[in-house]
Amino acid sequence: MARWMFRCFFLALLPAIVWGQGGPVTVSGTVLGEHDLEPLGYATVYAEKSGRGVQADSAGFFRLTGLPVGMETLRFSHLGCDPKSLSFRLQRDTVLTVLLHHHDNYTETATVTARNAATYSEQLDLRATAQLGDALERLTGVSSLRTGTAAAKPIYDGLFGNRLSIQNNGVAQSGQQWGNDHAPEIDSWVAAYIRVVEGVEALRYAGPTVAATVLIEPAPLREDEGAAGKVAYGFQSNGLGHTLNARLSRGGKTAYRLSATGKVRGDQRTPDYFLRNTGRREANAALQLTRFHDARWTSHLYYSIFNAEIGVLRGSHIGNLTDLQLAIDREAPFFTEENFSYDIGSPRQTVSHHLLKAETEFRPNPDNRFNFRYGGQLNDRKEFDVRRGDRDDQAALSLQQWNHLLEGTWHRELGTGRHLDASLQYELTENDNQPGTGILPLIPDYNAQRGSAYLAYHHEKAAFQYHLGLRYDRQAYEAITISRDLPRRIERFDHLFHTLGGSVEARWQLTPRASLRTGVTLRQRAPQINELYSQGLHQGVSGIEEGDATLAPERSLKTTAGLVITTASTTLSANVFVQPIQDFIFLEPQPEFRLTVRGAFPLFLYRAGDALLYGSNLQAYWQPAPRWELDGRLAVVYGTNRSEGRPLVFTPPANLRLAVHFHPGRVAAGWQISLESLLVAEQGRLDPEQDFLPPPPAYALLDLALRRDLALPSNRTLHLRLSAQNLLNTAYRDYLDRQRYFADAPGRNVELQVSYAW
Amino acid sequence: MSNKFLLLLSFALLLVVTACVEDEDPIIENEEELITSVTLTLFPNGPQETVTFGFSDPDGDGGAAPSFSTTGTLQANASYRGMVSFGSPEGSIDAEILAEGEEHQIFYQVSSGLDMTVTYNDVDAQNQPLGLNVNVTTGVAGTGSLTVTLLHEPNKAAGATIGNPAPAGGSTDAEVTFPVSIQ
């Protein structure tokens, strides 16, 4: 994917230690980021003359053996960066420390770090007109749980929501993450790196999670960089969307980056009809400041605000099961209009999310690094329903959440390739329903306090590596509920959970071209407040959901194994996992319906059972000729609720992505054509009584993109991109889309993007 | 810069501390929109007695189960003027439904086996049926059920009839099925 776009600057090549003599020689070393000396995991090193290459490990360590004495050109690239070559005369075994410099506007790294997956990068900027969920979906093993066009939440290895936390800029994204129709409140333009990590690395992060966590980070600031800027505009034909993003940055002792984004989009369209009330507006801004006090001390300040108003398909607002059945039986949803509109009416959501992060990092000596961090978040979510009277503008759900995180971490080098990481965290969450909705809240007010400790040991020498990690959390809740019977009373309940996590991972470099890795992670997850106390009707799914205050923490044991084979022009990666989860919390449908004034509703109670997830990921990358790249990714997941003897709901069906990239003419001419297809199988593993509707049939989508980069004088660049998603205008419905009961997924979208960087 | 940073950190700590202190009780909402009762009253056009069918769920969806009540006896081969009333914890919402007549319609579905005919006896501002007032005629004796459905934002032009709300779409604000016996 447009590897040539990513400009990695080779800053320094430091021969560190030299020993040995004669014969075939070995070149080994570590690839580090120039800015913060963080290891650049999975960088590739290719000896051009010998025609051999290796991929560095997660610690950036590489080893090329058996090179002949004499002139050799080594090409280093990190995660799809444009290969940069350096020639030198090999005389004896050599150990190098390579510092790579990422340019701004680069990329994301589609890395499943701990898995050592083959990694293909892509320029997130090119996807940034889409929602964050779409960018995430391009990582192998990641699917999206959608609510039509309104929200997308990542699913990784079959887990999502309360079981897959998202770290925004190192701070666990707070807010109403329990809601399947609540997308993470993050501006995709600010997200430069997106990764999914698991195992030891994932233990480091807070948030309810049972194995993996999603990391979303902005590009770092650097001291040695001049002033730069970028303006990008995107137009989307489906929904007549306009997106504008502007960024200004400057390096120096006090470096900064300022980013502002505006988005407007109207009703989207399926191949056959408009999806009424599916517009969206966003206004986001972020300020990033870094102060390089001296060589040992750096401080960062980050503030971002995310504001969105999101329309929800009008035809998906239903009152009871009869309405749902009528909606299912229709070809086009109720309230479908002939004409396009930018208007957003009820049902709709408005969200604003503030994140303030202050961080200081101190390195008293090369072996120790201390980091102190404060993260504060304010999440304000309002949901508006179609209501009687003049209440459409009175929120039906209005929640405000404050979240404060304090964290101290210590990084200790114990010698070459060995280090310790330790951290302590304290987190306080205060969740309040805002008065004035006229409706008893689904989620009660609560206060939560969490204290955590984390310790990890990394041994990353040469061919055999291992990592050990431990984590402990003490999670306390105070829930303040309103009784459902009369007279209404306020009741307070306290809960205290102790949870443990532990992980062991190992990796062998079997041959220069093949590596094997395996890991076992035990993690407990305390029940979340919605699982303990939710009470009420869940709109859109027509079910009444009730929490269970007696639930205990879930215990998950995930075992993974992976094999990576790399040659100069191909990378093959295969991963398997199996994950039994004890006391798995799920919604159990009850045999008796609950009678209400709107008729009878199915009743779901949160229950604990045993679940088993297993699956596999396969990735292949092949560059048959310098101008051609082929890329294929297959993900298969199975989930079973062993207590019920039934499949788990919302398990992604098998999906395959195939892509061909072609650079016509010389690479320097800056052209690229990409053709990408997504094939999604039918989810065959679901009992008929588990859903209102059987899973939709398999579908295939085709995307086409044409890109041109023009280098302008004085280091300016103009990027042009024309692309089409769902090129064939296929009408389809996706199993993981909760709006599939009501409408088709959006049809063809042609997108034009122009960006100018200086 | 470092001074500023310390200032910021102390500000952050202050926030944490103040946040710990605040711990008010939530406000219990006035659930004025919640429908907690549905009452259908049938006034006879002849010498028969007045019949009422009631549904009551004062605590809403959760809590105690709703209850049904019937007073009076519905006579065969008689005609009645029916009046339906919807109540919330804050009182009747009939005036609200009447004021927004174009956005509401009430449907009456008679189960098979019950010899009963219901027709509209009121209209909204657009001269479309509303359904707060109806005419009810009974035939031969029998038992069955009558489902009263209050729809919000139905499409009144879509061809729905008093006994078939399906084409109208919209969302259901109330749907109550009364057991009915004609004697």
Contacts between the chains, C-beta under 8 A, distances in Angstrom:
chain1	res1	chain2	res2	distance
A	254	B	1	6.7
A	291	B	1	4.6
A	291	B	2	7.9
A	291	B	5	7.6
A	293	B	1	7.0
A	293	B	2	6.5
A	299	B	1	6.9
A	299	B	2	7.3
A	299	B	5	5.2
A	301	B	5	7.5
A	301	B	8	7.1
A	315	B	169	7.8
A	317	B	171	5.5
A	318	B	171	5.4
A	318	B	172	7.5
A	319	B	151	7.9
A	319	B	152	7.1
A	319	B	170	7.9
A	319	B	171	3.7
A	319	B	172	3.2
A	319	B	173	6.1
A	319	B	175	7.7
A	320	B	172	4.5
A	320	B	175	5.8
A	322	B	149	7.9
A	322	B	172	6.3
A	322	B	175	6.7
A	323	B	170	7.7
A	323	B	171	5.7
A	323	B	172	5.3
A	326	B	166	5.6
A	326	B	169	7.0
A	334	B	155	7.4
A	334	B	169	3.6
A	334	B	170	7.3
A	335	B	169	6.9
A	356	B	12	7.8
A	358	B	5	6.7
A	358	B	8	5.1
A	358	B	9	6.0
A	358	B	12	6.4
A	360	B	5	6.3
A	372	B	9	7.8
A	374	B	8	8.0
A	374	B	9	6.1
A	374	B	12	4.2
A	374	B	13	7.9
A	376	B	12	6.1
A	376	B	15	6.4
A	386	B	152	6.7
A	386	B	153	6.3
A	386	B	171	6.3
A	387	B	33	6.2
A	388	B	33	5.9
A	388	B	93	7.3
A	388	B	96	6.2
A	388	B	97	7.7
A	388	B	100	7.0
A	388	B	103	7.9
A	388	B	104	8.0
A	388	B	152	6.2
A	388	B	173	6.7
A	389	B	33	7.1
A	389	B	96	5.5
A	389	B	100	7.1
A	391	B	33	6.2
A	402	B	19	5.8
A	404	B	12	7.1
A	404	B	15	6.2
A	404	B	16	4.7
A	404	B	19	6.5
A	406	B	12	7.9
A	406	B	13	7.9
A	406	B	16	7.2
A	428	B	16	5.9
A	428	B	19	6.1
A	428	B	20	6.8
A	430	B	19	5.6
A	430	B	22	7.4
A	432	B	26	7.2
A	433	B	26	6.0
A	435	B	26	7.7
A	435	B	27	4.1
A	435	B	29	6.9
A	436	B	29	7.8
A	437	B	29	6.0
A	438	B	29	5.5
A	438	B	30	6.3
A	438	B	31	6.0
A	438	B	32	5.6
A	438	B	33	5.2
A	438	B	34	7.9
A	439	B	29	6.1
A	439	B	31	6.6
A	439	B	33	7.2
A	439	B	34	7.4
A	440	B	29	6.1
A	440	B	31	6.6
A	440	B	60	6.8
A	441	B	26	7.7
A	441	B	29	8.0
A	444	B	26	7.5
A	445	B	26	4.7
A	447	B	23	7.0
A	480	B	25	6.8
A	480	B	26	5.8
A	482	B	26	6.5
A	482	B	28	5.7
A	483	B	63	7.6
A	484	B	59	6.1
A	484	B	60	7.1
A	484	B	61	7.9
A	484	B	62	3.3
A	484	B	63	4.0
A	485	B	59	5.2
A	485	B	62	7.6
A	485	B	63	3.7
A	485	B	64	5.8
A	486	B	58	5.9
A	486	B	59	4.8
A	486	B	63	7.0
A	486	B	64	8.0
A	488	B	28	4.9
A	490	B	25	5.0
A	490	B	26	6.5
A	490	B	28	7.2
A	535	B	62	5.8
A	536	B	61	6.3
A	536	B	62	7.0
A	537	B	61	5.9
A	544	B	61	6.3
A	544	B	62	7.8
A	546	B	62	7.5
A	594	B	61	7.2
A	595	B	65	6.5
A	595	B	66	5.7
A	596	B	57	6.8
A	596	B	60	7.9
A	596	B	61	4.8
A	596	B	66	7.1
A	597	B	35	4.9
A	597	B	36	6.9
A	597	B	38	6.7
A	597	B	55	7.0
A	597	B	57	5.6
A	597	B	61	8.0
A	597	B	66	7.0
A	597	B	174	5.1
A	597	B	175	7.6
A	597	B	176	6.5
A	598	B	172	5.3
A	598	B	173	6.9
A	598	B	174	6.1
A	598	B	175	5.3
A	599	B	172	7.0
A	599	B	175	3.9
A	599	B	176	7.7
A	599	B	177	7.6
A	601	B	61	7.9
